[in-house]
Amino acid sequence: MSSTIRVAQLSDTHFLEEGAEPEGGHAYDTTEAFAAVRDHLGGRAGTGADLDLIVVTGDVADHGRTEQYRLAGDAFAELPAPVNVCPGNHDFDVPFGAGMGRPGVGTSRVVEVGSWAFLFVDSCAGMMQPDEAGCPVDPPGEARLHSNGSLGDREAAWVRGMAAASTAEHVFVWLHHPPAVTVPFMRNDDYTDEWRALLADLPRVRGFGGGHTHIPGEYELEGRPVFVAPSLKNNFSLEPQTWLPPGYRTYRFEPDGSVTSEVHLVDDQRWPRRPFGRLLRSLFMGEITHGELAEIVARRAAAAGDSA
Ligand SMILES: [Fe+2]
């Protein structure tokens, strides 16, 4: 096959249990956002018919719970092309694996389409620890939730092995944590260095598609494009500083190894593009943590309640 491969990417769907409230004034109703994105994707002229694959790059569930995966799997099965999913820092390994399988929705690690090999990388793999049987498992507590990316030797060796073993002309990496993020709150130079070392040896890797930041964008690492998808939980632009609607990306993978991608945002009165304030800016700049932000928001809500 030598034709263009067309892919759509969703990321950071953050599914909750049925009827659960979105968090603390800083999150959209992700069931509602998913329905809007699904309809937008299906409604684009020719999209349903011409997509080869839909990828979901992690943070499928908001808290990595089994019921959240059940709803996510049911929702992904409604999308207009085969779906393949990789995990994010909100996806705990065992419930993710157990909850995602369903006809038409997979967690394959390598998918070859035409002249392209797509690698689906677990960008939290470096946090895994061996259990008594030597099997890698998530670290205890919420450590995975707060990860900004870590490949570790095992996942790096897997990427190296798969990129070398594939007979496809071109390789593209789907993963949750895009390397070389510059937003201070999420920046992780050790993780970027892991990717720099791999890219030096893997000339057939043509680029990356990730999520995690909830700030859609596009930049380069070692001459390869890095595409960052919108989230369905909440979404931001830093220039200018505004909230953005939920959305997704589409891609065209060409036989010559080039990749182009577009962001699609579902503009609607439910998700106005309003400016955000100093508090969120402080979070992105790394001046306050998520926990501190939540405390401040809760204090303000309580104060507003007292004065009502
Ligand atoms: Fe996320």
Residues whose N, C-alpha, C, O or C-beta is under 5 A from the ligand:
A	BS01	LIG	D12 D59 H212
